[in-house]
Amino acid sequence: MATYIGIKGVEIQTIAGDPANPIAGQVWYNTTANTLKGYGAQGAAAWSSGTATPTALRDGGLAGTATAALTFGGAAPGNVDSTFEYDGTSWTSGGAYPISQDRASGFGTQTAALGAAGNEPPRTDTSNTYNGSSWTAGPTVNTARSGAPAFGTQTAAVMAGGWTDPTRIALAEEFNGTAWSEETAMPAVKADGGGGGSSTAGLSFLGTYTPGAGGRTTASFAYNGSSWTATNSCNTARSGCGGGGTAPTTTMTYGGEPPGYFAGTEQFDGTSWTEVADLSTGRQGVFVPLSQATQAAQLCIMGDTGTALTTVEEWSTADATKTFTSS
């Protein structure tokens, strides 16, 4: 017997606005505007200039989306405790981070963020949560580290690898909202790379694996909540890169040091990495990761070209959301 879906089709989602992170092909009815809308790439994505930050910084922590971002810590070149919030147009100061440090790992959203570990110096084992106005001390991580690729949310986070004194590690830790626990280590030691996705579907990419100016890697590893699997490698080995995404299939990376100040951008579709449009300004020490952003909307925040930067670049696809009309 035929079903309702077979006869009428799937019911269209209704929402009071537009989805924060729509996917290509998604259709919805906006009950506020009383219009039917859909999402799809309508032109080449590219970087454009965003609003500069109040302070020039590099190597800080980052959380949120392209229109609701949170930065904390960083160096200028001395370490700072600054917190800044971005609404897509302007920057405002938030509650000071509890410790002046750089290379912390960031997770979550602008109003529910998590910062973990970092470099004061020495490497720290602290973690702190943000509620949209102030930071609160949380449980310590098991292994003090800095520059650990990270992904996830305030209550379901993973960081893997990073720097200890005096070397890089592969150790991974997971946060469940209450405590940090050691999990399966990555297949290789590395630090100062990027991460994207969730605690059960994450991606760690790029970074350094040996001391010195060389030793940058193209390696990319997927995490399923219990084990790591090597994926196809990035196109250009680098460290100090930016990047992020809500899932491995919506993850991208930009900037870094190959050596020099790199402008390249790559996107991952779950199978392979593809080179797309470059940043306007090559840089390393980019704030990382933007944990809740997608490939359609990313931010490259501050960084270093020999001196710390205030410049911000925004990644977007023109006219991605369309309103359907009758004729």
C-alpha positions in Angstrom: 0.0 0.0 0.0 1.3 3.5 -0.9 2.4 5.6 2.0 1.8 9.3 2.6 5.5 10.1 1.9 5.3 8.0 -1.3 2.3 10.0 -2.5 2.9 13.5 -1.1 6.6 13.6 -0.5 8.6 14.6 2.6 7.2 17.4 4.8 9.2 20.6 4.5 10.8 21.9 7.7 9.3 25.0 9.2 11.5 27.4 11.3 11.1 30.9 12.7 14.1 32.3 10.6 16.8 30.6 8.6 19.0 27.6 9.8 22.3 28.7 11.3 24.3 26.1 9.3 22.2 24.9 6.3 23.6 22.2 3.9 23.4 22.2 0.2 20.0 21.1 -1.1 18.2 21.9 2.2 14.7 23.5 1.8 12.7 25.1 4.6 9.7 27.4 5.2 10.6 30.6 7.1 7.5 31.3 9.3 8.8 34.8 10.2 9.1 36.0 6.6 6.4 33.6 5.4 8.6 32.5 2.5 9.9 29.2 1.2 13.7 29.1 1.0 16.5 26.8 -0.1 20.3 26.6 0.2 22.9 26.0 -2.4 26.2 27.4 -3.6 25.5 30.2 -6.1 28.9 31.2 -7.0 32.6 30.8 -6.2 33.4 31.1 -2.5 36.2 33.6 -1.6 37.8 35.5 1.3 36.9 39.1 2.0 38.0 41.7 4.6 36.3 41.6 7.9 36.3 44.0 10.8 39.8 44.3 12.4 40.2 43.2 16.0 40.9 45.7 18.8 44.3 44.2 19.5 47.0 42.5 17.3 47.4 38.9 18.4 48.6 35.5 17.3 48.3 31.9 18.6 45.0 32.3 20.6 42.0 30.1 21.2 38.8 30.4 19.3 35.2 29.1 19.5 31.8 29.7 17.8 30.7 30.6 14.3 31.6 33.2 11.7 28.9 35.5 13.0 29.2 34.7 16.7 32.9 34.1 17.4 34.9 34.1 20.6 38.6 34.6 20.9 40.7 34.2 24.1 44.3 34.5 25.1 47.0 34.8 22.5 50.4 36.6 22.2 51.3 40.1 21.1 54.2 39.0 21.5 53.8 38.7 25.3 50.9 36.4 26.4 47.5 38.1 27.2 44.2 37.2 28.9 42.0 39.1 26.5 38.6 37.8 25.4 36.8 39.3 22.4 33.4 38.6 21.0 32.4 39.1 17.3 28.8 39.4 16.0 29.7 39.4 12.3 30.1 43.2 12.2 31.9 44.5 15.4 34.1 43.3 18.2 33.4 43.8 22.0 35.5 42.8 25.0 34.3 39.8 27.1 35.3 38.6 30.5 39.1 38.2 30.9 40.5 34.7 30.5 41.7 33.4 33.9 45.3 33.0 32.7 47.5 35.0 30.3 48.6 32.3 27.8 48.7 31.4 24.1 48.1 28.1 22.1 45.1 27.0 24.2 42.6 24.7 22.6 39.1 26.1 22.0 35.7 24.4 21.8 32.0 25.3 21.6 30.0 28.5 21.0 30.3 32.1 21.9 28.0 31.7 24.9 29.1 28.1 25.9 32.8 27.8 25.2 35.6 25.7 26.6 39.3 26.6 26.7 41.9 23.9 27.6 45.6 23.7 28.3 48.0 26.2 26.6 51.3 27.8 27.2 51.8 30.3 30.0 54.7 29.3 30.0 55.2 26.6 31.1 52.6 24.3 29.5 49.4 24.3 31.5 46.8 21.7 32.5 43.9 24.2 33.2 40.5 24.2 31.6 37.9 27.0 31.8 34.3 27.4 30.6 32.6 30.6 29.3 28.9 31.4 29.7 28.8 34.5 27.4 30.1 36.9 30.0 32.7 35.3 32.3 35.0 32.4 32.6 34.9 29.7 35.3 37.7 27.3 36.3 37.0 23.7 35.3 38.7 20.3 35.9 42.3 20.0 34.9 43.5 18.0 31.9 45.6 14.9 32.5 48.6 16.0 30.5 49.7 19.7 30.4 50.2 20.7 26.8 49.9 23.5 24.2 49.1 23.7 20.5 46.8 20.6 20.6 44.5 20.2 17.6 40.9 20.2 19.0 37.3 19.7 18.1 33.9 19.5 19.8 31.7 21.5 22.2 31.8 22.7 25.8 30.6 19.4 27.2 31.9 16.9 24.5 35.4 17.8 23.5 38.5 16.1 22.2 42.1 17.4 22.0 44.8 15.3 20.6 48.6 15.8 20.4 50.3 19.1 21.2 53.5 20.2 22.8 54.7 19.1 26.2 58.2 19.9 27.6 60.3 19.3 25.6 58.6 17.4 22.7 55.4 16.7 20.8 52.9 14.0 21.8 50.1 11.9 20.3 48.1 11.5 23.5 44.4 12.3 23.2 41.9 13.4 25.9 38.2 13.7 26.0 35.9 15.9 28.1 32.4 14.9 29.0 31.3 18.0 30.7 32.6 16.8 34.1 36.1 15.3 33.7 38.9 14.8 31.2 39.9 11.1 30.4 42.7 9.7 28.3 41.5 8.2 25.1 43.2 6.3 22.2 46.3 8.2 21.0 46.6 9.5 17.5 48.6 7.3 15.1 51.4 10.0 15.0 52.7 12.7 17.3 52.0 16.2 16.1 51.2 19.7 17.3 50.1 23.2 16.0 47.6 21.7 13.5 43.9 22.1 13.1 40.7 20.2 14.0 37.1 20.1 13.2 33.9 18.1 13.9 32.5 16.5 17.1 33.7 14.2 19.8 32.3 11.2 17.9 33.1 12.4 14.4 36.2 14.5 14.4 39.2 15.4 12.2 42.8 16.4 13.2 44.9 17.7 10.3 48.3 19.2 9.5 50.9 20.3 12.2 54.5 19.5 13.0 55.9 16.1 14.0 59.7 16.7 14.4 61.8 19.5 15.9 63.2 22.3 13.8 62.0 24.2 10.8 61.1 21.1 8.8 58.9 18.2 9.9 55.6 19.7 8.9 53.0 17.1 7.9 50.1 16.7 5.5 48.6 14.0 7.7 44.9 14.0 8.4 43.2 11.6 10.9 39.5 10.9 11.5 38.2 10.1 15.0 34.9 8.1 15.6 34.7 8.5 19.4 37.0 5.6 20.1 39.7 5.1 17.4 41.6 7.0 14.8 41.8 6.3 11.0 44.2 7.9 8.5 42.4 9.8 5.8 43.7 11.2 2.5 46.4 13.8 3.2 46.2 17.6 2.8 47.9 19.0 -0.3 50.4 21.3 1.5 52.3 20.4 4.7 52.0 23.2 7.2 51.7 24.2 10.9 50.2 27.2 12.7 47.2 27.0 10.4 43.6 28.0 11.1 40.5 25.9 10.3 37.6 24.1 11.7 34.1 22.8 11.0 31.1 21.0 12.6 31.9 17.7 10.9 34.8 16.2 8.9 32.8 16.7 5.7 32.4 20.5 6.4 36.0 21.1 7.6 38.5 23.5 6.0 42.0 24.8 6.8 43.8 28.0 5.8 47.1 29.8 6.4 50.1 28.4 8.2 53.8 28.2 7.8 55.2 25.9 5.1 57.8 27.7 6.0 57.0 31.4 5.2 53.5 32.9 5.6 51.1 30.7 3.7 47.8 31.9 2.1 46.5 28.6 0.8 43.0 27.3 1.7 41.8 23.6 1.5 38.4 22.0 2.1 37.7 18.4 3.0 34.6 16.5 1.8 35.1 13.4 3.8 37.3 11.7 1.2 39.8 14.2 -0.2 41.2 17.7 0.3 40.7 20.3 -2.4 42.5 23.6 -2.9 40.2 26.6 -3.1 40.7 30.4 -3.1 43.7 31.8 -1.1 43.6 34.2 1.8 44.4 37.8 0.9 47.2 37.8 3.4 49.3 34.7 4.1 49.9 34.2 7.8 50.7 31.7 10.5 49.7 31.5 14.2 46.0 31.8 13.2 43.5 31.5 16.0 42.1 27.9 15.8 39.7 26.2 15.7 36.4 27.8 14.7 34.6 24.8 16.1 31.0 25.5 15.0 31.5 27.0 11.6 30.9 25.4 8.2 32.6 25.5 4.8 30.1 28.1 3.8 31.1 30.6 6.5 34.5 30.7 8.2 36.8 33.4 9.8 40.5 33.7 9.7 41.4 35.8 12.7 44.6 37.6 13.4 47.9 35.6 13.2 51.4 36.5 12.4 53.5 37.8 9.5 56.6 38.5 11.5 54.5 40.7 13.8 51.0 40.0 15.2 48.0 41.1 13.1 44.6 42.7 13.7 43.3 41.7 10.3 40.3 39.4 9.9 39.2 37.6 6.7 35.7 36.2 6.1 35.0 33.2 3.9 31.6 33.1 2.2 29.7 31.8 -0.8 27.7 34.5 -2.5 23.9 34.3 -2.5 23.9 30.9 -0.8 20.3 31.2 0.5 17.6 31.7 -2.1 13.9 32.6 -1.7 11.5 30.7 -3.9 8.8 32.7 -5.6 5.9 31.8 -7.8 5.2 33.3 -11.3 
